[in-house]
Amino acid sequence: MREALLKTDLPFPVRRGKVRDVYDLGDNLLIVATDRISAFDVVMPNGIPDKGRVLTALSLFWFEKLANRVENHLVAWNVNRYPSKLQPFAPQIEGRSMLVKKAQVVPIECVARGYLAGSGWKEYPKTQSVCGVQLPPGLQ
């Protein structure tokens, strides 16, 4: 198993989020999903190996699925198509990065879970809904 990548280190201006490192390349940004874990806006000291690769694959899936309906900022995801100045860092960023156009951020956050938790779980057994949205029976 690979070691968790908690921080990337490229020689470009960087902004670090809870999970992603965003490098300013002039006209474009390089977004690198690390393996950092955050919960309730706190970054934990350990990570989950390949979490960043999974997050990137999920993003790419939806960008492709919605490409004919919604414009997005994706320029490239294959490191072989990145500018030559990024090639020396390919082993660090391959499979976990996207080259994107600079764009205005739309502040939407999505939490995906395979189970109900917290206040959603408290509500569901009583009403078979979460936040007023009716759900199918038998969820756990």
GIRASUL-V537671 format. One record per helix or strand. SS is the DSSP state (A for helix, B for strand). FROM is the first residue (numbers start at 1). TO is the last residue. Records with the same first field share a line. If there is no record, write none. Layout:
BEGIN
SS = FROM-TO + FROM-TO
END
This chain:
BEGIN
B = 14-16 + 20-24 + 28-33 + 36-39 + 42-47 + 74-76 + 97-101 + 129-130 + 133-134
A = 51-65 + 79-81 + 84-93 + 118-127
END
